[in-house]
Amino acid sequence: MAILVYTENWDGEFKKISFELLSYASKLAEMSGDTVTALSIGQVSDSELSRLAKYGAQKILKVESSELDVLDSRVYTGVIAEVADKEGAKVVLLANNNAGKALSPRLAVRMKAGLGSGLSSLPESVNPFTISKKVFSGKATADVVINTEVKILTLSQNSFEVVEKNVDINLILILQKDLYQDRQ
């Protein structure tokens, strides 16, 4: 089983939130015995992609096409869902920013997955999958149990420490757009 992390890039470079997501996924993988796969969509250099391994990515996938240069939530949802399916990902992790807020509900519906949004901590338990999250403008905390086999999680920015690890990269794959036909 894999944890798939959608790592956004801005003009071909990753920002801190991508490394936070990978650090979070790495700790979650330690708890559940899973592997961490990073997914980059768009034009990113191989040297920038290899930076993802410093934060826990064991496998790095890159999907590039001129059609993917602009965020289209329907197209991106199709690509992420298909990659998650092919990788056997049971957890898909995104940033809780504008892109993550647009993609995560679509992914949850498409993949018949439970959605945990705006998370700031690791799960208390992976079986059952129980997450604490802030509610009522941060004045209270709620425990959320996600019972579905596949889980879509969004992590709040600046809520998890960036931890560098030296992980050997198994594979950097460049996947062409035509591998992902069904994007409806």
Stockholm file with secondary structure:
# STOCKHOLM 1.0

chainA/1-184         MAILVYTENWDGEFKKISFELLSYASKLAEMSGDTVTALSIGQVSDSELSRLAKYGAQKILKVESSELDVLDSRVYTGVIAEVADKEGAKVVLLANNNAGKALSPRLAVRMKAGLGSGLSSLPESVNPFTISKKVFSGKATADVVINTEVKILTLSQNSFEVVEKNVDINLILILQKDLYQDRQ
#=GR chainA/1-184 SS CEEEEECCEETTEECHHHHHHHHHHHHHHHHHTCEEEEEEESCCCHHHHHGGGGGTCSEEEEEECGGGSSCCHHHHHHHHHHHHHHHTEEEEEEESSHHHHHHHHHHHHHHTCEEEEEECSCCSEETTEEEEEEETTTTEEEEEEECSSSEEEEECTTCSCCCCCCCCCCCEEEEEGGGCCCCC
#=GC SS_cons         CEEEEECCEETTEECHHHHHHHHHHHHHHHHHTCEEEEEEESCCCHHHHHGGGGGTCSEEEEEECGGGSSCCHHHHHHHHHHHHHHHTEEEEEEESSHHHHHHHHHHHHHHTCEEEEEECSCCSEETTEEEEEEETTTTEEEEEEECSSSEEEEECTTCSCCCCCCCCCCCEEEEEGGGCCCCC
//
